[in-house]
Amino acid sequence: STIKPFAYLVALAQPQQWSLASLLDDAPITVPLSGGRDWTPQNDDHISHGQVLLIDALAHSYNQATVHLGMRLGLARIHRFLDSFGLSVPINPDPSLLLGAQDLSPY
């Protein structure tokens, strides 16, 4: 989940829209992928927690809330933010990037 915190940083960099007290949906989400496939992430505990505070979604690493947030922010915006940290690796534009489905190295 290396990239997960960056999605939250992108949100928090917009204080007029997001704060640690913002509510996120930690609910099932299905995202269409290329090739006509769908992706439906689950939380590690296989429980959807409903409306959760952004800080709790981050602290508990809720996958569904992170994907809801990332889709609202936009993958392109998150990719640009990663580039600004020097993480200019080929990023898969697939939404699974939000949950760390991309190999990253600090080297």
N, C-alpha and C positions, 0 to 999 in steps of 0.2 A: 504493500500500500504506500509506496514511496511518493506517488503523485497526489494522493488524497489531500494532504495538508495544503498543497499548492492551490487546489480548487477553493479551499476555504480562505486562503490568503487573497485570492482574486476577489472573492466576495467582500471580505473585510476591508479591502482597499477602496471600496465604494461605500463609505460610511453613511451616505445619504440614503442608501438602499438596504444595507445589511449591517447587522450588529450581532454580538454574541447571543443576544436575546431574540433574534429573528426566529420565526417558526419555519420549520421545514417539514415536508411530508416524508415520513419514513413508512412508505406504503408501496405495494407492488407497482412496478413500472415495467412496461415492455417497450423497448426501443427498436425500431426497424434498422436493420443493417443492410449493407450492400448484398446483392445477390438474392434479395427477397427473404433473407433470414431475419429472425427476431431474436432479441436478447432480453432475458428477464432475470436480472440479478437478484440474489437473496442475501439476507444478512447471515452472518456466521451462525447465529443462534436460531435461524429459520423462523424468526418472529418479526412481524411488522409492528412497530411501536407507535404508529399514528403520528400525530403532530408532536414534534420534539424541538427543543431549543437548538439553535445552531451549535452552541458550545457542547451540548450533550451528544449531538450527532458526531461531532469531531472526536470528543473524548471517548466515546464508545465505538467509534469507527463503523457507524451504520452505513452499510453499502447502499441501501435503497435511498436514504436521505442524500447521500453524496451524489448519486446519479441524478436525482431530481434537481439538486443544486447545480451540478455541472451542465445539465441540459438547459437550464435557465440562463446560466452564464454564457454558454456557448463554448464548444471545444476549441474553436479558433482563438478565442480570448485566452483560454488556459494555456494553449500552445505558445502564444506570444509571451505570456508571463514566464513560462518555463525557459524560453529563449533568453529572457532578460536575466535569468539566474545562471546563464551559461550552459544550460541543459539543452543544447542544440543537437540532440540526437534525432534520428528519423523517428518522429512520433506517429504512431498508428492513429489515423483519424477516427478509428473505431471508438465508440463510447466506453468500451471496457478499459480504455486508458485511464479513466477516472478511478478505477480500482487497482491500478498498478499492473495492468497486463502489458507492460512495456519494461524491458530491461534498461536499467539506468545504472551508471557507475559514476562516482565522483572523479574518476581519472579519465 
